[in-house]
């Protein structure tokens, strides 16, 4: 399978719109998060090194340093979700005859479902880490870039909610503590992401008034 993150935008959209199963919702959630994080980074990049905003230069440089791993994680999430889906599809193939083969198949499916929920859970965690940077960014970024901060504060929680959908799509097929913990952690990350993004939007609105 080609790396989805290396496709052109046109190729990615065509593949997403096709009858093929990947990229699916988890990959799209990660891409949406990456786009939001990229807008946050752009706002910071248009602030650093500008004498007019020298008072915030250190903050903006730290913001960029902290955004870099978020962007990497979200970009990697585009392909991680696709790989997890492919592994789940392989695990569901007929295992052969006999109870031992059926038991092996059930365990392989269980392991693949856990991997499939971890991919969007990592996307959610990266969205939360990005959202934690948004309020300070909203308060200190170059005012000409406030609309881009606003886009980031819209995209990041949307990506997080989309990732939660994909966590639950897999965890609901599983029993056990790990699946329930994944659900709880994902829900907590979404709530925190939405709260921080709302704070950033409120700051943007105050700076405009």
C-alpha positions in Angstrom: 0.0 0.0 0.0 1.3 3.4 -0.9 1.9 5.9 1.9 -1.1 8.0 2.0 0.7 11.0 3.5 2.9 11.1 0.4 0.1 11.3 -2.1 -0.8 14.6 -3.7 -3.9 16.3 -2.4 -5.8 15.3 -5.6 -4.7 11.7 -5.3 -5.7 11.5 -1.7 -9.1 13.0 -2.3 -9.7 10.7 -5.3 -8.8 7.6 -3.3 -10.9 8.8 -0.3 -13.9 9.2 -2.6 -13.4 5.8 -4.3 -14.9 2.5 -3.5 -11.6 1.5 -1.7 -11.7 1.2 2.1 -8.6 3.3 2.7 -8.2 6.1 3.4 -11.1 5.9 5.8 -12.4 8.1 8.6 -9.4 7.6 10.9 -7.0 8.8 8.2 -9.2 11.7 7.4 -9.4 12.6 11.1 -5.6 12.6 11.3 -5.3 14.7 8.2 -7.8 17.3 9.5 -5.8 17.5 12.7 -2.6 18.0 10.8 -4.1 20.8 8.8 -5.2 22.5 12.0 -1.8 22.1 13.5 -0.2 23.5 10.4 -2.4 26.6 10.6 -1.3 27.1 14.2 2.4 26.7 13.1 1.9 29.2 10.4 0.5 31.8 12.8 3.5 31.3 15.0 5.9 31.5 12.1 4.5 34.8 11.1 5.2 36.1 14.6 8.7 35.0 15.3 11.6 37.2 14.3 9.4 40.2 13.9 10.6 43.2 15.9 7.0 44.4 16.4 6.2 41.1 18.3 9.6 40.7 20.1 7.9 40.4 23.5 6.3 37.2 22.4 9.2 35.8 20.4 10.3 33.2 23.0 6.7 32.0 23.5 6.2 31.6 19.7 9.5 29.7 19.3 8.5 27.4 22.1 5.1 26.9 20.5 6.7 26.0 17.2 9.0 23.5 19.0 6.0 21.9 20.7 3.9 21.9 17.5 6.5 20.0 15.5 5.9 16.6 17.2 2.2 17.1 17.1 2.4 17.7 13.3 4.6 14.6 12.9 2.2 12.4 15.0 -0.9 13.6 13.0 0.8 13.1 9.7 1.9 9.6 10.7 -1.6 8.9 11.9 -2.9 9.2 8.3 -1.0 6.0 7.4 -1.2 4.4 10.8 -5.0 4.1 10.6 -4.8 2.7 7.0 -2.2 0.0 8.2 -4.4 -0.9 11.1 -7.4 -1.4 8.9 -5.4 -3.6 6.5 -4.2 -5.7 9.4 -7.7 -6.1 10.7 -8.9 -7.2 7.3 -6.2 -9.8 7.1 -7.0 -11.1 10.6 -10.6 -11.6 9.6 -9.8 -14.0 6.7 -10.9 -17.6 7.1 -8.2 -19.3 9.3 -8.7 -22.9 8.1 -10.6 -25.7 9.7 -10.8 -26.7 13.3 -11.4 -25.0 16.7 -7.7 -24.2 17.1 -7.7 -22.3 13.9 -10.9 -20.5 14.8 -9.5 -19.6 18.2 -6.3 -18.2 16.6 -8.5 -16.1 14.3 -10.5 -14.7 17.2 -7.3 -13.7 19.0 -5.8 -12.2 15.8 -9.0 -10.1 15.3 -8.9 -9.0 18.9 -5.3 -7.9 18.6 -6.1 -6.1 15.3 -9.1 -4.3 16.8 -6.9 -3.0 19.7 -4.3 -1.8 17.2 -7.1 -0.2 15.1 -8.4 1.8 18.1 -4.9 2.9 19.2 -4.3 4.7 15.9 -7.2 7.2 16.3 -6.5 7.4 20.0 -3.0 8.7 19.2 -4.6 11.2 16.8 -6.8 12.4 19.7 -3.8 12.7 22.0 -2.0 14.8 19.4 -5.0 17.0 18.9 -5.1 17.6 22.7 -1.4 18.5 22.8 -2.0 20.9 19.9 -5.1 22.4 21.6 -3.0 23.1 24.7 -0.9 25.5 22.7 -3.9 27.4 21.1 -4.9 29.8 23.9 -1.4 31.3 24.2 -1.1 31.4 20.5 -4.4 33.2 20.2 -3.2 35.8 22.7 0.2 36.4 21.3 0.2 35.7 17.6 0.5 38.4 14.9 -3.0 39.8 14.7 -3.0 39.5 10.9 -3.0 35.7 11.5 -5.9 35.6 13.9 -8.1 34.0 11.3 -5.6 31.2 10.9 -5.6 30.6 14.6 -9.3 30.5 14.4 -9.2 27.9 11.7 -6.8 25.8 13.9 -9.2 26.1 16.8 -12.1 24.9 14.6 -10.2 22.1 12.9 -8.4 20.6 15.9 -11.6 19.7 17.9 -13.4 18.6 14.7 -10.4 16.2 14.1 -10.5 15.0 17.7 -14.2 14.3 17.5 -13.8 12.4 14.2 -10.9 10.4 15.8 -13.2 9.5 18.8 -15.8 8.1 16.3 -13.1 5.8 15.1 -11.9 4.8 18.5 -15.4 3.8 19.5 -16.1 2.0 16.2 -13.3 -0.5 17.2 -13.6 -0.5 21.0 -17.3 -1.3 20.9 -16.4 -4.7 19.3 -14.2 -5.5 22.3 -14.6 -6.6 25.8 -12.0 -6.0 28.5 -10.4 -3.3 30.5 -8.1 -2.0 27.7 -11.0 -1.1 25.4 -12.9 0.6 28.2 -9.8 2.6 29.3 -9.2 3.6 25.7 -12.8 4.9 25.5 -12.5 6.8 28.7 -9.1 8.3 27.7 -10.4 9.3 24.3 -13.5 11.0 25.8 -11.3 12.9 28.3 -9.0 14.0 25.5 -11.9 15.2 23.4 -13.4 17.2 26.3 -10.1 18.9 27.0 -9.4 19.6 23.4 -12.9 21.2 22.9 -12.5 23.3 26.1 -9.0 24.7 25.1 -10.1 25.4 21.5 -13.1 27.3 22.8 -10.8 29.3 25.0 -8.7 30.2 22.0 -11.7 31.2 20.0 -12.8 33.5 22.9 -9.4 35.1 23.0 -9.4 35.7 19.2 -12.8 37.3 19.5 -11.6 39.6 22.3 -8.6 40.7 20.4 -10.8 41.6 17.4 -13.2 43.7 19.5 
